[in-house]
């Protein structure tokens, strides 16, 4: 039996559901991040660090809801808050006490959050932040770092996964890319020079701490700090995209650990309690362009489900639990243990792969140059990792009852324990042996 044969035998009901999905969805999926050949597993429920598919298979989950689940699946306090809120109603077309409590929690922990506005997602948050910056400054250009991910809207796509030369990605107008300046990650000289050269044209510099997808394409902390300092020195607004790092690195996110004060901060995922939602917060002066007192210069922002009471309740419960426990430090320690155990698995099986990451993540880099300092490798090596090989790894891990991201990445939560991490390592060893047996590696 081959790897694929075993996968097909284990996931027959997922296969049947995938056949149905193919009749209604493009490629049978609702987001590109779920692209998986021949089909992905279909999950029906989760609890703690586990989740179960439609075939009844149990998995230790290291996908982590794309980084949203700092407290695992169905944390009792979060679930109770969601249930109580949903029982009262999910949409009132009115202000609610829950949204005020949520905003107060954000403001109390994020030092730069003088004013808060909610959005429907992380993508909406970065889109709104860019619009605010352009309205506030009267300037058009945005400076971004190649490979950094700020959502799928028009101002963030070109130069993320492709079109690193600045040309427009499919569906993106050339006028947009002409107002986008792209620089390489980790090149402090280039980003300083770009900010200085275009200071009078730049509406904002937007940065993703740690790098694309929580460091999948690593961006050094010193680079982010140097870029932030350069932006502020030249009076260019700084947007810090803390959609993943917010409430995962610490209560104040990356900015709290690095003593930065961005003009605008974007949050989602953990900050939204693992539910759909996003946050833009920042200085009172910049956020004032949202105010109706601005008359004709007011930035329009609407949204039926922005700050809805169910998401707000989940967010308040999640932030409260993180604030009263050692959740961020525990997740960070778990991340270090997971990276070490995965590295050990590669050595035991004699596969020359490297495992890297910061805080509560891990990322797997196949065939890294022997003995190379991972911090010096080019962006192209990380961004161009072999998709088919990493998907084979994920398939093999699924057969070992562990799920990770198809990119070869994973997130640790505050509730993963030593047993979970050891099982992750053992699954990696057995998965690599499978791949070797079939000459995939």
Buried (B, 14 or more C-beta within 10 A) or exposed (E): EEBEEBBBEBBEBBBBBBEEBEEEEEEBBEEEEBBBEEBBBBBEEBBBBBBBBBBEBEBBBBBBBBBBBBBBBBBEBBBEBBEEBEEEEEEEEEEBEBBEBBBEBBBEBBBBBBBBBBBBBBBBBBBBBBBBBBBBBEBBBBBBBBBBBBBBBBBBBBBBEEBBEEEBBEEBEEEBBEBBBBBBBBBBEBBBEBBEEBBEBBBBBBBBBBBBBBBBBBBBBEBBBBBBBBBBEBEBBBBBBBBBBBBBBBBBBBBBBBEBBBBBBBBBBBBBBBBBBBBBBBBEEBBBBBEEEEEEEBBEBEBEBBBBBBBBBBBBBBBBBBBEEEBBBBBBBBBBBBBBBBBBBBEBBEBEBBBBBBBBBBBBBBBBEEEEEBEEBEBEBBBEBEEEBBBBBBBBBBBBBBBBBBBBBBBBBBBBEEEBBEBBBBBBBBBBBBBEEEEBB
